Amino acid sequence: MDGDIMTTADDGWEVAGHRFRSRLVVGTGRYKSLEETAAAIEASGAEMVTVAVRRVNLSDPKAPMLQDFVDPKKYTYLPNTAGCHTAQDAVRTLRLAREAGGWNLVKLEVLGPPPFLYPDMPATFEAAEALIRDGFQVMVYCADDPLAAKRLEEMGCVAVMPLGAPIGSGLGLTNPFMLRSIIENAKVPVLVDAGIGTASEAAQAMELGCDAVLLNSAIAHARDPVRMARAMQAAVQAGRHAHLAGRMPRNYVADPSSPLSSGLIR
Ligand SMILES: CC(=O)[C@@H](O)[C@H](O)COP(=O)(O)O
């Protein structure tokens, strides 16, 4: 699609000094195989991938390693704290990840209990404060709560990432009004993270004005993940351009596309 409006008019986005053309960030979990992971990520056009450092083999060469399938020289790895339910756990996990892989730009998520794994905001604030003090650049997974998002920004998080719906639920954007409020008041990039189930929902997130979208299940759990990855790439581009184009107003009465009186046929 190079050369047409869908790629030439979008200058991409930036977080903590890292520039990306693709506004789609994808996860590396939940796929049937590392081969499928690699194929879907390639098809998505994503340049940043998030990695659950507690769950993925990044260091044992005797077993298949993610790096062998998703080249860290081609993709920005964004370590995440999936599976962490306390601030201490999340901070320790990212400190170990930085020691092992030198990563400073990280995704913080501190999850509440099942069934929703909803962001535990008190623990998220605690972990964010410790990580920022430690010199990390924190992209933080958070509730779709404008006050919490603003507080995280003011603490020094480099991006806020409110959920669309619970992780892996595929329910789409359950609270677009609060997401829009977060977006309109943010001075750092805003990404919808979690809950997107199909391409139209990714487009909707971008139409709200998100800088990018972070998703995993919608691709990995699709019947054809590679095709869904391509759909997500197109949806995120379409949503961005629709946002830039400025949609028409909603009218709750008809507005005929041609004036009624000028018809030749009376
Ligand atoms: C990959 C990752 O970081 C997930 O925790 C992220 O929130 C995506 O959620 P979905 O799987 O619902 O897209």
The ligand as a MOL file (V3000), in Angstrom:
LIG
                    3D

  0  0  0     0  0            999 V3000
M  V30 BEGIN CTAB
M  V30 COUNTS 13 12 0 0 0
M  V30 BEGIN ATOM
M  V30 1 C -0.2780 -8.6670 25.0210 0
M  V30 2 C -0.6680 -7.8900 26.1850 0
M  V30 3 O 0.0540 -7.0720 26.7370 0
M  V30 4 C -2.0500 -8.0720 26.6710 0
M  V30 5 O -2.0330 -8.0590 28.0510 0
M  V30 6 C -2.7980 -6.9150 26.0710 0
M  V30 7 O -3.4220 -6.1790 27.0520 0
M  V30 8 C -3.6880 -7.3830 24.9650 0
M  V30 9 O -4.9570 -7.7850 25.3940 0
M  V30 10 P -5.8770 -8.5290 24.3010 0
M  V30 11 O -5.3620 -9.9220 24.2440 0
M  V30 12 O -7.2910 -8.4250 24.8470 0
M  V30 13 O -5.7180 -7.8030 22.9850 0
M  V30 END ATOM
M  V30 BEGIN BOND
M  V30 1 1 1 2
M  V30 2 2 2 3
M  V30 3 1 2 4
M  V30 4 1 4 5
M  V30 5 1 4 6
M  V30 6 1 6 7
M  V30 7 1 6 8
M  V30 8 1 8 9
M  V30 9 1 9 10
M  V30 10 2 10 11
M  V30 11 1 10 12
M  V30 12 1 10 13
M  V30 END BOND
M  V30 END CTAB
M  END
